[in-house]
Amino acid sequence: MTSSTAQPGSAQPGSAQPGSAQPGSAQPGSAQPGSAQPGSAQPGPATPTPAAPTAQASAPADRSVSLTLSRRTGRPIRHLADLCREDRRAVAVSLGLPAFRADQLSRHYFARLLDADTAAQMTDLPERIREPLLAALLPRLLTPAKTLTCDDGQTRKIAWRTGDGALIESVIMRYPDRATVCVSSQAGCGMGCPFCATGQGGLTRNLSTGEIVEQVVHAARALRRGDLGEGNRRLSNVVFMGMGEPLANFDALLAALHRLVAEPPEGLGLSARGLTVSTVGLVPAMHRLAEQRLPVTLAVSLHAPDDELRDELVPINNRWPVAEVLAAAWAYAERTGRRVSIEYALIDGVNDDVPRADALATLLSGQLAHVNLIPLNPTAGSSWRASAESGQRAFVRRLRERGISTTVRDNRGREIAAACGQLAAEPAQRRGLR
């Protein structure tokens, strides 16, 4: 593939810059293929577009950042989760049906967790109208391509194939007191973080709101059925930490958040405080999310306290450096009252020394923040490894000595490549996803 450079403030075919529209991704707050504005209708399938080349974007003060893009495919078909209640009702009317039929179908989907495969249980919908209503509002968006389990069946990773052939993954984790699903917001990722398997693979396209929500509904359904064992069967937490940069798909993300917290028939009825949105630091989109005043947790993937190292570990730092990212995070905390989670992957001999723990503590002192340390998970093609136990303990000890709330993440699913940074860790052919 060829490379091209885009000047700040200009659009160029085959290039992308943070904050501008780009093939296969979206400017925060702009309309995009495969997503729907909250309250707007989404058109049907679009003709697939050609492959997008690798893109490089200029940044202020000659700070350049490379974003990896790859094949972009067609737009997903419309799903009721893409639409607000009024638009769903309008679709029902367009079929010659009473508007309340859309409410009935939405309630079956969000409250009873039914889909087209269990349509026979929708007994309040006459058989003669089920097929056209399902075709218009409840099409199949995701097909399971492979499912892996570990932790005595309490962790499950599902590889999904979308209607246009893109591959995404989500992970369900059941604990004694809660159940969490980690969902993807994009097929692939264009942020290019070298220690993350998804970032190494490049970006295919944004997911639609329906494709995001469907991952969550599937998890809720699987838990309710007892597929992950006895005990807690209620989905309580959703973390946008799967494949992709959620804030690069802002419109679809925002619509998905609204669907997840709205009560049936409008949405799934989850608590906003159980939702976490992760970002590498797309500053304008962080401010836009704060303006929504949704009490969701913001997780910032920081991974280094200094620009020199973070430029290497998180390439978008070349565009929005540490100080700007953290300023946006503190503004978010002030606006929402929610503590910000600082995600920090501990990499042996790279970012796990005590002086960097001190530097991190200085940045976070007095702020509404919590540090979530993540021992680096192995990925194919990476020579980096997790910090030694002694180094991890020293890093944690120094942060706590400095008064910083700190935990070390339980890396569920590492053996099935379902842990942080491992999604899509193997090529599709090696995973049997042909």
ZAMARDREN-393456 format. One line per field, with one value per residue (C-alpha): residue in three letters; chain; y, x, z. Coordinates in pm, 1 decimal, decimal comma, padded with zeros to 6 digits, always signed. Each point is the difference from the previous one (the first is absolute). Layout:
residu [ala/...]
chaine [A/...]
py [Y/...]
px [X/...]
pz [Z/...]
This chain:
residu [met/thr/ser/ser/thr/ala/gln/pro/gly/ser/ala/gln/pro/gly/ser/ala/gln/pro/gly/ser/ala/gln/pro/gly/ser/ala/gln/pro/gly/ser/ala/gln/pro/gly/ser/ala/gln/pro/gly/ser/ala/gln/pro/gly/pro/ala/thr/pro/thr/pro/ala/ala/pro/thr/ala/gln/ala/ser/ala/pro/ala/asp/arg/ser/val/ser/leu/thr/leu/ser/arg/arg/thr/gly/arg/pro/ile/arg/his/leu/ala/asp/leu/cys/arg/glu/asp/arg/arg/ala/val/ala/val/ser/leu/gly/leu/pro/ala/phe/arg/ala/asp/gln/leu/ser/arg/his/tyr/phe/ala/arg/leu/leu/asp/ala/asp/thr/ala/ala/gln/met/thr/asp/leu/pro/glu/arg/ile/arg/glu/pro/leu/leu/ala/ala/leu/leu/pro/arg/leu/leu/thr/pro/ala/lys/thr/leu/thr/cys/asp/asp/gly/gln/thr/arg/lys/ile/ala/trp/arg/thr/gly/asp/gly/ala/leu/ile/glu/ser/val/ile/met/arg/tyr/pro/asp/arg/ala/thr/val/cys/val/ser/ser/gln/ala/gly/cys/gly/met/gly/cys/pro/phe/cys/ala/thr/gly/gln/gly/gly/leu/thr/arg/asn/leu/ser/thr/gly/glu/ile/val/glu/gln/val/val/his/ala/ala/arg/ala/leu/arg/arg/gly/asp/leu/gly/glu/gly/asn/arg/arg/leu/ser/asn/val/val/phe/met/gly/met/gly/glu/pro/leu/ala/asn/phe/asp/ala/leu/leu/ala/ala/leu/his/arg/leu/val/ala/glu/pro/pro/glu/gly/leu/gly/leu/ser/ala/arg/gly/leu/thr/val/ser/thr/val/gly/leu/val/pro/ala/met/his/arg/leu/ala/glu/gln/arg/leu/pro/val/thr/leu/ala/val/ser/leu/his/ala/pro/asp/asp/glu/leu/arg/asp/glu/leu/val/pro/ile/asn/asn/arg/trp/pro/val/ala/glu/val/leu/ala/ala/ala/trp/ala/tyr/ala/glu/arg/thr/gly/arg/arg/val/ser/ile/glu/tyr/ala/leu/ile/asp/gly/val/asn/asp/asp/val/pro/arg/ala/asp/ala/leu/ala/thr/leu/leu/ser/gly/gln/leu/ala/his/val/asn/leu/ile/pro/leu/asn/pro/thr/ala/gly/ser/ser/trp/arg/ala/ser/ala/glu/ser/gly/gln/arg/ala/phe/val/arg/arg/leu/arg/glu/arg/gly/ile/ser/thr/thr/val/arg/asp/asn/arg/gly/arg/glu/ile/ala/ala/ala/cys/gly/gln/leu/ala/ala/glu/pro/ala/gln/arg/arg/gly/leu/arg]
chaine [A/A/A/A/A/A/A/A/A/A/A/A/A/A/A/A/A/A/A/A/A/A/A/A/A/A/A/A/A/A/A/A/A/A/A/A/A/A/A/A/A/A/A/A/A/A/A/A/A/A/A/A/A/A/A/A/A/A/A/A/A/A/A/A/A/A/A/A/A/A/A/A/A/A/A/A/A/A/A/A/A/A/A/A/A/A/A/A/A/A/A/A/A/A/A/A/A/A/A/A/A/A/A/A/A/A/A/A/A/A/A/A/A/A/A/A/A/A/A/A/A/A/A/A/A/A/A/A/A/A/A/A/A/A/A/A/A/A/A/A/A/A/A/A/A/A/A/A/A/A/A/A/A/A/A/A/A/A/A/A/A/A/A/A/A/A/A/A/A/A/A/A/A/A/A/A/A/A/A/A/A/A/A/A/A/A/A/A/A/A/A/A/A/A/A/A/A/A/A/A/A/A/A/A/A/A/A/A/A/A/A/A/A/A/A/A/A/A/A/A/A/A/A/A/A/A/A/A/A/A/A/A/A/A/A/A/A/A/A/A/A/A/A/A/A/A/A/A/A/A/A/A/A/A/A/A/A/A/A/A/A/A/A/A/A/A/A/A/A/A/A/A/A/A/A/A/A/A/A/A/A/A/A/A/A/A/A/A/A/A/A/A/A/A/A/A/A/A/A/A/A/A/A/A/A/A/A/A/A/A/A/A/A/A/A/A/A/A/A/A/A/A/A/A/A/A/A/A/A/A/A/A/A/A/A/A/A/A/A/A/A/A/A/A/A/A/A/A/A/A/A/A/A/A/A/A/A/A/A/A/A/A/A/A/A/A/A/A/A/A/A/A/A/A/A/A/A/A/A/A/A/A/A/A/A/A/A/A/A/A/A/A/A/A/A/A/A/A/A/A/A/A/A/A/A/A/A/A/A/A/A/A/A/A/A/A/A/A/A/A/A/A/A/A/A/A/A/A/A/A/A/A/A/A]
py [+00000,0/+00356,0/+00283,5/+00354,1/+00298,2/+00226,2/+00355,5/+00113,6/+00126,5/-00154,4/-00317,3/-00214,9/-00320,2/-00299,7/+00187,3/+00061,7/+00235,2/+00004,1/+00214,8/-00032,6/-00243,0/-00302,0/-00321,4/-00263,2/+00230,5/+00310,2/+00344,2/+00021,4/+00136,8/-00043,9/-00230,6/-00311,3/-00322,9/-00272,7/+00223,4/+00194,7/+00330,4/-00037,9/+00039,1/-00033,6/-00269,6/-00196,3/-00098,7/-00351,8/-00165,7/+00202,9/-00106,5/-00108,4/+00252,2/-00071,4/-00065,8/+00300,2/+00048,3/+00049,9/+00353,8/+00245,7/+00326,0/+00315,1/+00141,2/+00328,4/+00073,8/-00267,2/-00274,4/-00269,0/-00297,5/-00304,7/-00152,3/-00344,7/-00052,3/-00302,2/-00140,4/+00183,6/-00190,1/+00080,7/+00156,8/-00233,8/-00031,1/+00186,0/-00144,0/+00123,5/+00081,5/+00255,7/+00187,9/+00196,1/-00104,0/+00249,3/-00121,1/-00364,1/+00081,9/+00181,1/-00313,9/-00203,4/+00251,4/-00013,4/-00373,5/+00070,3/-00106,9/+00185,3/+00191,9/-00194,5/-00314,2/+00152,1/+00049,4/-00362,9/-00119,9/+00233,3/-00131,8/-00357,2/+00091,6/+00217,8/-00148,0/-00364,7/-00014,3/-00178,6/+00011,8/-00136,7/-00352,5/+00011,0/+00192,0/-00278,9/+00121,3/+00342,4/-00118,5/+00350,2/+00058,9/-00171,7/-00248,9/+00175,4/+00321,1/-00150,9/-00065,0/+00348,3/+00169,4/-00211,8/+00057,4/+00376,3/+00044,7/-00313,2/-00141,8/-00218,3/+00228,3/-00233,6/-00369,5/-00188,9/-00130,4/-00152,2/-00018,9/-00074,2/-00037,1/-00017,2/+00062,3/-00297,1/+00141,2/+00340,4/+00181,1/-00024,7/+00161,6/+00017,4/+00077,5/+00154,1/+00035,1/+00301,0/-00001,8/+00133,6/-00243,7/+00213,2/-00177,3/+00134,7/-00149,5/+00045,5/-00158,0/-00088,3/-00037,5/-00120,3/+00069,5/-00088,8/+00353,7/+00128,5/-00085,6/+00205,0/+00001,5/+00158,7/+00118,4/+00119,7/+00337,3/-00046,1/-00288,3/+00033,7/+00320,8/+00283,4/+00127,9/-00218,5/-00067,0/-00246,3/-00216,3/-00054,7/-00280,3/+00188,6/+00310,6/-00202,1/-00129,4/+00337,9/+00130,2/-00155,5/+00220,0/+00147,3/-00213,6/+00116,6/+00070,4/-00320,1/-00207,4/+00143,5/-00047,7/-00352,9/-00107,1/+00120,0/-00157,7/-00330,6/+00010,8/+00076,6/-00287,1/-00246,7/+00092,1/-00024,7/-00348,4/-00109,4/-00061,3/+00121,7/-00211,4/+00031,1/+00301,4/+00360,6/+00011,5/+00375,0/+00210,0/+00293,9/+00150,8/+00089,3/+00109,8/+00147,3/-00149,3/-00252,5/+00059,2/+00360,2/+00353,2/+00076,8/+00378,8/-00029,8/-00138,4/+00267,3/+00015,0/-00376,3/-00016,7/+00275,2/-00156,0/-00338,2/+00152,7/+00146,7/-00334,8/-00182,7/+00228,7/+00073,2/-00209,8/-00245,9/+00032,5/+00280,7/-00189,3/-00263,4/+00178,8/-00033,8/+00242,3/+00265,5/-00042,7/-00352,9/+00121,9/+00082,8/+00168,8/-00036,0/+00235,5/+00048,4/+00373,1/+00155,2/+00333,2/+00170,6/-00310,1/-00022,0/+00351,6/-00089,9/-00304,3/+00216,5/+00233,1/-00289,9/-00016,6/-00376,6/-00143,2/-00262,9/-00067,7/+00133,5/-00220,7/+00164,3/-00237,5/+00196,8/-00262,1/+00260,8/+00325,3/+00174,4/+00098,7/-00151,9/-00353,2/+00043,3/+00119,8/-00350,2/-00201,5/+00199,0/+00172,1/+00235,9/+00167,5/+00177,5/+00188,3/+00038,1/-00028,1/-00110,0/+00342,4/+00057,2/-00349,2/+00028,1/+00352,1/-00140,5/-00288,4/+00235,1/+00211,4/-00316,0/-00088,2/+00350,8/+00002,5/-00349,1/-00056,2/-00336,7/-00118,6/-00047,8/-00334,7/+00024,1/-00316,2/-00085,6/-00315,6/-00101,2/-00093,5/-00151,4/+00241,9/+00254,6/+00191,7/-00183,9/+00174,4/+00179,7/+00347,1/-00033,6/-00104,6/+00322,8/+00201,2/-00157,9/+00073,4/+00362,8/+00030,0/-00154,2/+00153,8/+00170,0/-00116,7/-00217,9/-00296,7/-00364,6/-00193,4/-00335,8/-00181,9/-00271,3/-00253,6/-00009,4/-00290,4/-00186,4/+00059,8/-00154,7/+00191,7/+00196,9/-00050,2/+00197,3/-00180,8/+00074,2/+00152,1/-00236,4/-00049,5/+00196,8/+00293,6/-00005,1/-00000,2/+00289,9/+00203,1/-00061,5/+00074,3/+00336,4/+00111,5/-00092,6/+00168,0/+00314,5/-00031,4/-00121,0/-00250,5/-00299,5/-00350,8/-00270,7/-00139,2/-00363,6/-00111,2/-00230,4/-00199,2/+00022,0/-00366,7/+00050,7/+00335,9/+00180,9/+00229,2/+00368,5/+00066,3/-00355,3/+00017,9/-00106,8/-00100,1/-00271,3/+00022,0/-00120,2/-00305,4/-00124,0/+00039,0/-00198,6/+00304,4/-00044,8]
px [+00000,0/+00110,6/+00023,9/-00122,6/+00011,4/-00290,0/+00062,0/-00183,7/-00344,2/-00003,9/-00153,9/+00186,9/-00102,9/+00164,2/+00113,3/-00133,4/+00076,7/-00127,8/-00308,3/-00075,3/-00220,2/+00189,0/-00073,5/-00124,3/-00021,3/-00179,8/+00061,5/-00133,8/-00350,1/-00046,2/-00227,5/+00170,1/-00061,5/-00136,1/-00124,1/-00309,5/-00052,3/-00215,4/-00354,7/+00073,8/-00079,1/+00281,3/-00009,0/+00047,8/+00306,5/+00251,6/+00233,6/+00338,4/+00277,6/+00358,3/+00282,9/+00142,8/+00377,3/+00210,7/-00048,0/+00231,8/-00120,1/+00192,9/-00020,6/+00098,7/+00369,2/+00094,4/-00131,1/-00107,8/-00223,3/-00063,2/-00347,5/-00040,5/-00300,2/-00092,2/-00297,0/-00326,7/-00317,9/-00366,0/-00249,6/-00195,9/-00371,4/-00242,7/-00082,0/-00245,0/+00292,1/+00116,8/-00327,8/-00177,4/-00348,8/-00170,8/+00197,8/-00075,2/-00367,8/+00026,9/+00146,4/-00294,3/-00243,8/+00186,2/-00075,2/-00369,1/+00007,2/-00106,7/+00288,8/-00030,9/+00122,5/+00350,1/-00027,0/-00100,2/+00297,4/+00236,2/-00125,0/+00056,9/+00357,5/+00104,9/-00204,5/-00050,7/+00328,3/-00168,2/+00118,0/-00105,3/+00099,2/-00247,4/-00274,6/-00250,8/-00001,8/-00127,9/-00358,2/-00148,7/+00116,9/-00229,0/+00195,6/-00088,7/+00180,8/+00302,2/+00205,5/-00026,0/+00044,4/+00304,6/+00151,1/-00041,7/+00110,7/+00169,8/+00234,4/+00296,6/+00301,0/+00256,9/+00066,4/+00220,3/+00307,8/+00177,2/-00054,8/+00267,9/-00039,1/+00227,4/-00012,9/-00233,3/-00235,5/-00030,9/+00192,3/-00117,1/+00146,2/-00213,2/+00141,5/-00277,3/-00029,2/-00197,5/-00228,9/+00274,4/+00264,3/+00186,4/+00115,3/-00041,9/+00025,2/-00172,6/+00062,6/-00247,6/+00133,3/-00211,4/+00111,5/-00174,1/-00137,1/-00028,1/+00014,9/+00182,8/+00016,1/+00291,3/-00121,8/+00158,8/-00084,0/+00192,7/+00111,5/+00371,9/+00161,7/+00189,9/+00186,0/+00306,6/+00110,9/+00289,1/-00076,4/-00365,1/-00098,2/-00303,0/+00205,1/+00259,3/-00269,2/-00129,7/-00353,8/-00266,8/-00298,8/-00216,7/-00274,9/-00359,2/-00197,4/-00192,8/+00318,2/+00126,4/-00329,3/-00042,4/+00322,1/-00147,4/-00342,1/+00165,5/+00198,3/-00311,7/-00180,1/+00284,3/+00018,2/-00375,6/+00001,3/+00273,0/+00251,2/+00283,2/-00099,7/-00229,9/-00002,7/-00025,6/-00195,5/-00046,2/+00225,4/+00115,0/+00300,1/+00094,5/+00354,9/+00087,9/+00348,7/-00021,2/+00117,0/+00021,6/+00020,5/-00354,4/+00029,1/+00107,3/-00350,8/-00166,7/-00349,5/-00056,3/+00151,8/-00223,9/-00312,2/+00101,6/+00044,5/-00349,0/-00145,1/+00171,0/-00127,2/-00351,0/-00280,3/-00186,6/-00138,7/+00247,6/+00305,1/+00153,0/-00040,1/+00356,0/+00144,5/+00222,1/+00237,6/+00069,1/+00129,6/+00364,9/+00131,3/+00369,7/+00208,9/+00364,0/-00060,5/-00204,5/-00026,1/-00281,1/-00218,2/+00075,7/-00137,9/-00305,2/-00067,6/+00022,4/-00262,2/-00247,5/+00002,8/-00047,0/+00137,9/+00211,6/+00358,5/+00274,0/+00310,4/+00312,2/+00259,5/+00304,2/+00279,5/+00273,9/+00024,1/+00233,5/-00042,0/+00328,2/-00103,0/-00371,8/+00072,9/+00136,7/-00257,8/-00309,5/+00068,6/-00300,4/+00195,8/+00188,6/-00323,9/-00135,9/+00279,0/-00031,2/-00079,7/-00289,4/-00140,0/+00004,1/-00146,7/-00291,8/-00031,0/-00016,4/-00258,9/-00203,5/+00022,8/-00107,2/-00294,9/-00130,7/+00119,3/+00139,1/+00347,2/+00227,0/+00172,2/+00362,5/+00092,6/+00370,1/+00145,6/+00313,7/+00272,3/+00320,7/+00290,6/-00201,1/-00241,4/+00006,6/+00284,6/-00055,3/+00091,3/-00286,9/-00230,7/+00103,6/-00060,7/-00343,4/-00086,8/+00096,3/-00232,4/-00293,3/+00046,2/-00315,8/-00209,5/-00311,3/+00184,4/+00079,2/+00287,9/-00078,6/+00327,9/-00003,8/+00284,5/+00072,2/-00166,1/+00199,0/-00088,2/+00136,4/+00290,2/+00082,6/+00324,1/-00121,0/-00107,8/-00175,9/+00190,8/+00166,0/-00190,6/+00263,0/-00024,9/-00379,3/+00000,3/+00245,0/-00209,2/-00319,9/+00170,2/+00132,4/-00336,6/-00175,9/+00271,1/-00078,3/-00369,8/-00117,8/-00287,0/+00140,0/-00107,3/+00148,3/-00245,4/-00098,8/+00095,5/-00288,4/+00016,3/+00371,4/+00018,4/-00264,8/+00142,3/-00295,1/+00191,9/+00078,6/+00188,0/-00041,4/-00318,7/+00066,2/+00348,3/+00022,9/-00066,6/-00344,8/+00140,0/+00183,0/-00312,6/-00207,7/-00208,3/-00012,0]
pz [+00000,0/-00058,4/+00249,1/-00028,8/+00231,4/+00091,8/+00112,7/+00311,3/-00089,1/-00346,2/-00133,8/-00245,1/-00175,3/+00156,5/+00307,3/+00345,0/+00278,5/+00353,3/+00010,4/-00371,9/-00187,1/-00124,8/-00184,2/+00239,2/+00300,6/+00103,2/+00129,4/+00353,4/-00026,6/-00374,8/-00193,8/-00130,6/-00184,2/+00220,1/+00280,8/+00081,3/+00171,3/+00309,1/-00119,8/-00370,1/-00250,1/-00157,9/-00365,4/-00123,4/-00149,6/-00196,3/-00275,8/+00139,5/-00052,1/-00105,4/+00238,2/+00182,3/+00009,8/+00307,7/+00119,0/+00166,6/+00148,4/+00075,7/+00350,0/+00161,3/+00046,1/-00252,1/+00227,0/-00246,0/+00072,9/-00214,6/-00003,9/-00150,3/-00225,8/-00205,1/-00193,9/+00044,6/-00069,3/-00052,7/+00235,4/+00232,4/-00056,9/+00222,9/+00342,0/+00259,3/+00233,3/-00258,5/+00035,3/+00268,3/+00099,8/-00232,9/-00301,4/+00076,8/+00017,6/-00332,3/-00157,2/+00127,0/-00148,6/-00331,9/-00004,7/+00043,4/+00366,3/+00313,1/+00158,4/+00326,2/-00177,8/+00001,0/+00376,8/+00043,6/-00204,4/+00186,2/+00332,5/-00112,4/-00098,3/+00294,0/+00286,0/-00097,9/-00199,4/-00291,0/-00360,5/-00337,3/+00106,3/+00289,2/-00180,5/+00070,3/+00361,3/-00111,9/+00030,1/+00019,1/-00358,4/-00253,3/-00211,6/-00325,1/+00106,1/+00173,9/-00310,4/-00157,0/+00338,2/+00087,0/-00344,2/+00036,5/+00362,1/+00133,7/-00265,5/+00093,1/+00036,5/+00156,6/-00050,5/+00248,6/-00178,9/+00299,5/+00376,7/+00259,5/+00377,2/+00302,9/+00376,4/+00045,4/-00258,3/+00169,3/-00275,4/-00360,1/-00312,1/-00311,1/-00343,5/-00208,0/-00375,2/-00115,0/-00300,3/-00225,2/+00123,7/+00253,9/+00317,3/+00351,9/+00347,1/+00334,1/+00340,6/+00275,1/+00356,0/+00292,0/+00356,8/+00329,2/+00041,1/-00357,4/-00367,4/-00260,6/-00376,6/-00185,2/-00339,7/-00322,0/-00152,9/-00325,0/-00217,4/+00061,1/+00120,8/-00166,2/+00306,2/-00061,7/+00359,1/-00044,0/+00305,3/-00094,1/-00238,6/-00131,1/-00075,1/-00188,7/-00234,6/-00117,8/-00040,1/-00221,1/+00087,3/+00272,1/+00144,8/-00012,5/+00314,3/-00061,9/-00025,5/+00329,0/+00183,2/-00137,6/+00176,1/+00329,0/-00055,8/-00087,9/+00325,5/+00203,9/-00173,9/+00059,5/+00368,7/+00046,5/-00154,8/+00238,2/-00279,7/+00224,1/+00297,6/+00296,8/+00227,9/-00114,0/-00325,7/-00040,5/-00218,8/+00211,1/-00176,9/-00356,4/-00081,2/-00338,4/+00008,8/-00282,3/-00354,9/-00113,9/+00140,7/+00121,1/-00028,4/-00364,9/-00060,6/+00208,7/-00146,2/+00007,4/+00350,2/+00133,6/-00150,1/+00146,5/+00345,4/-00019,1/-00110,8/+00284,7/+00276,9/-00129,4/+00144,1/-00225,1/-00260,7/-00076,2/+00126,0/+00226,7/+00333,9/+00132,4/+00255,6/-00158,3/+00293,2/-00118,7/-00337,9/-00072,8/-00314,1/-00074,1/-00212,1/-00096,2/+00032,1/-00281,3/+00179,0/-00199,3/+00032,8/+00373,4/+00038,7/-00210,5/+00216,5/+00312,4/-00147,0/-00012,6/+00381,5/-00008,6/+00325,6/-00173,5/+00103,9/-00225,8/-00022,1/-00144,9/-00145,7/+00114,2/+00027,5/+00055,3/+00199,1/-00244,6/-00363,7/-00116,9/+00093,1/-00065,5/-00354,1/-00060,8/+00192,6/-00101,8/-00334,7/+00025,0/+00281,8/-00279,3/-00066,5/+00353,3/+00259,3/+00361,0/+00145,0/-00241,4/+00049,6/+00378,4/-00008,0/-00199,9/+00246,8/+00299,8/-00181,5/-00052,3/+00369,7/+00099,1/-00240,7/+00084,3/+00356,9/-00112,2/+00094,9/-00302,3/-00040,7/-00113,7/-00190,4/+00011,3/-00158,2/+00188,2/-00250,4/+00132,1/-00024,3/-00197,7/+00222,9/+00332,7/+00184,2/+00330,8/-00137,0/-00248,8/+00284,3/+00173,6/-00316,0/-00039,8/+00362,7/-00047,1/-00300,8/+00187,0/+00343,6/+00123,9/-00295,8/-00006,1/-00147,0/+00054,8/-00157,8/-00154,0/-00061,1/-00267,1/-00019,7/-00372,6/-00176,4/-00265,7/-00365,3/-00317,7/-00151,3/+00314,5/+00190,3/+00301,4/+00312,6/+00326,7/+00288,8/+00241,7/+00325,3/+00192,2/-00240,5/+00012,2/+00380,5/+00013,5/-00245,7/+00196,7/+00330,6/-00116,9/-00137,5/+00323,8/+00206,5/-00197,9/+00083,5/-00341,9/-00004,0/-00189,1/-00094,1/-00221,8/-00252,9/+00013,1/-00350,4/-00074,1/-00321,7/-00075,9/-00103,2/-00269,2/-00116,7/+00156,6/+00236,7/-00044,0/-00324,2/-00130,0/-00205,4/-00358,1/+00116,3/-00267,9/-00373,0/-00098,0/-00183,6/+00310,2/+00210,5/-00246,0/-00099,4/-00375,1]
